[in-house]
Amino acid sequence: MIFTRAIVLAALLAGPAAASGQESEEPRIAPPVCDYGAPHPDAPQEIRQFDFLIGDYAIGVSRWTGEGWQAVPASAYGPARWNGRWILGGMAIEDEWFDKDPGLDPDSVRGVNVRMWDAEAGEWDMMWVYTGNHQVQDLRAKEIDGVLTMWQVYPERPDFRATFERTGPDSWARITLKPGDEGEWVPTIRLEATRIPCAED
C-alpha cells in the first residue's frame, strides 16, 4: 500500500508527460507552501493530537467493501489535496481541502477548517466552511478509547462520525463512519494522506 501511494505521488509530482520522457505544458499539482508556522510554546499539550495535519498532502480514496478497503481511481475524485498549518500564533490549526489539486484545477471546490482545543470542554472546537455548499459547519473532536474521533454539532448530523489515525511519519488517514444495523459505527470512506515533500526536504 505504501509503495503504491509513493508511485502515485511521484507520478503526480512529475506530471503526465514524465512517463513518456516528453516535455509537456500539462498542468501539474500545486507546489507545497512549506511555511507551516510553529506551535506556541504555551499551547496545550492536546494540540499535538492534530499535528499530523501540518504539511501538504496528496489524498487517496478507498471505499469499504464489507471485507476490506478498495481503492478508488484518482480520476474519479481529483486527485484531492489537503494541507495544514499553525495559526493564531501557534494556538490553533488551519487546514485546507481541495476536491481537486488547485494546480490541476484552479477553480476546484475547496474548504477550510479551523481547529482549537477547548480546555474547559476537554475537546476540539472546529469550524468548517466549504464552497460546495456555502455552509458553516460546527464540529467537535476528542480521543475516545484512544482514537481521535470527530462529530458534527451544527447542522445536527447524528449519522456522521470520522476517526483519524497516524499511519507513518509522513502519512495519516481519516475514516468516515455511519451507523450500522446493530447501532455500531461502520466504516465507509478512507482518505489516505501522503506528504508532498518540500523542495528543501
Secondary structure, 3 states (H helix, E strand, C coil): CHHHHHHHHHHHHHCCCHHHCCCCCCCCCCCCCCCCCCCCCCCCHHHHHHHHHCEEEEEEEEEECCCCEEEECHHHCCCEEEEEEEEHHHCEEEEEEECCCCCCCCCCCEEEEEEEEECCCCEEEEEEEECCCCEEEEEEEEEECCEEEEEEEECCCCCCEEEEEEEECCEEEEEEEEECCCCCEEEEEEEEEEECCCCCC
